[in-house]
C-alpha cells in the first residue's frame, strides 16, 4: 500500500495512500494503539481492514509516528497536540489531513454512476440548477464530497445534506475553490471549500 499523493501547505498536511487489492496490508500491527487494534479486530470485511490500515499508514507517514487516536461520540477522530484530523477512504484510496491550528474536514469520493440517480437526495434544486440539465458526474461527486467535509469539520452527522448545507456554484477544474453554508434554524455559518479533482476521484477539504 504505497503513498499515492502528498500535499503540504503552511497549516495543513495531506497524504493519500493507495490501496492495492492484490497486496496484503503491510502496516505493522504492533504500532497500532490498543483502541485501534480493537477496532481492527471488529472489522470482518478484508476491504474494510485494508482501508483502515491504509489510513493509519498515511497518518504515520505524516507524523512519523503512530499516535493514539481518540473518537468523539459521533466517531470524529482526534489526536493529541493537533487541532484538526480528518480521515476519508474508499476501496482504492485512504486520505488523511492534519492541522495544528484549524479543525479540518476531508472527504474523498470516487465518481460513482449512482450519483446521477441519487443527486436529488443530497442537492437542492438551486444547486442542481447551477449544474445545468445534464450535470457532470465529477461535479456531482464534488458536491457530495463538499457536504461530507462540512459534516466532518462540524462533527454533525445529523445535518440534512439537501436542506441545511448549501454549496456555492464553482467552475470545474483540477483545483477549485468554493464556499459552503450551513444553516441550522436561525443560525448560519460560511466555510471555505477547496477541491482537488483527479481522474478517478474528487477530494474536498474545509477548515474552521
N, C-alpha and C positions, 0 to 999 in steps of 0.2 A: 504494500500500500504506500506508494510514493507521494511526496509533495507535488502537487499539481501547479498551484499558483500561490504567490505571496505578494501582499501589498503592505507597504509601510507608509504611514502619514505621521505628522507631528504628534498627534494624540491617539492614534489608532494603529493596531496591527492586526492584519487579516491573513489567515492561512487556509488554503483549500487543499484537502487531501483526496487523492484518487482512490476509489475502492475498486479493486480488480477481483471479479468473482472467482477467477481461476486460482487465486492465491489465498492461502490461509492467513488470517490476521497475524502480523508479526510484532505487534506491540507487546512488550514484556508485561505479562500479567502481574508479576511481582511488584511492579511500580505503581499499580493501581491502589488507591486508598481502600480502606476496609469497606466504606459505603459503596464505592464504585464496583468493587469485587462482588458485593452482594447484588447490586443492580445487574451486573453482567450475568450472574448465575440465574437471575429471574427471567432473562431473555431466552426463549426457547428457539426462536427463528434464527438460523445461521446468518441470514442477511442483516437482521437487526443487530446481531452481535458484531458483525463486521462494521456497520455504521457507527456503533457505539465506540469501538476501539479506534476507528479512524479519527473520530472527533477527539479522543484523548491523545492520539498521536499528534494531531495538529496543534493542540494546546501545549503539549510538552515541547514541540518544536519552537513555538513562540517564546515560551517562558524558560526553556532549557531546564525544566524540572517538571515534576508531576505534582501539582498542588491538590490539596483537599478541596473538593467541590461540595458546596452546600446548596440546598434547594429550598425555595420558598414553598408555601403551602400550595401554590399553583404550579410548582415544578420549575420555576425560573432558577437557573444556576447562578452561583456567585463564588468568588474565590477571595481569600484574604489579600488585603493591600491593593486591590484593584476595584475601581468603582463600577466598571462595566465588563460583563462577559455575556456573550450570546453564541449559541450553537445552532447549526442547522445542517440537515443531511438528507440525502435521498439514496437510492440504490447505487449511484455512481460516485458521489462526492460527499465529503463532510467539510463544512466550513466553520471556522471559529474566529471570533473577533474579540479583542480585549482593549480596554482603555483604563488608564489610571484616573482620568479626570471627568469622564462622562459615562452615564448609563448608555448602553447601546442595545439596539435590536437588529437582528440579522436574519434574513431568510434567503435560502437558495431554492429555486424552483425550476424543475425541468419543463420543457414545452410539451404539455400533455394535450392530445386532441380532445379529451373530455372537457376541457375548459370552454370549448365552443358551445357546449350544451349547458354547462354549469355557470357561465359568467353572470347570468341574470340573478343568481342567488347571492353573489358577493359584490356586485357592482350596481350602482344606482343608474337610473335612466339617463341622468346627465353625464355620468362617466362613460356609459356605453355610447351615448350620442357623440361624445368627443372623439371616439374612435372610428366613426363612420358606419356605413351599412355592413361592411364586411371587415370586422376587426381582425388584425393580425394576431396569430397565436402568441407571438413573442410579447405583444403588448398586454394581452390578457394575463399572461404569466407575470408580467411586471406589476400589474395592479394587484394581483393576488399576493405576490411577494412583498409589496409595499405594505399592504394591510396586515400581513402576518408580522412584519418587522415592527409595526406600530403597536400591535398587541403585546409583543415581547418586551419592548422598551418600557411599557407601562405595566407589565405583569398583570394584564387584564384580559384573560381569555373569554370573559363573558361579554365583551364588546360585540355589538351587531355589525358585521362586516359591511353590510349594504346601507344601513340606516345611520350608524354612529361614526363611521370612518369614511372620509372623502379624500380623494386624491386629485390634485390639480392637474390639468392637462399638461403633457410634455411631449417633446419630439423623440421619436425612436432614435437610438444611437448606441454605440458600444459603451459610451459613458454618458449618463444623463442625470439631470437634477430636477427635482420637483418639490412639492410641499404636501404634507398630509395634515388634514384637520380631524381632530377627534371632538365630537360634540356629545356631551352627556348631560341631558336636561338643559339647564341654562348655562352650563359651563362649557367652554371650548378652548382648545389649545392647538397651536400650529407647530409642526415638526418638520425639519429638513429631511429630504429623502435623496439618497444617492444610489444610482444604478450602475451595475456592470452587466452588460448583455453579451453573452458569448454564443457560440454556435449551437450549443445544446442545453444551455440553462441561462436563467436570469438571476442575478443576485441583487438584493436591495438591503441597505442598512440605514439606520436613523440613530439619532442621539438625543439625549435630554440632559 
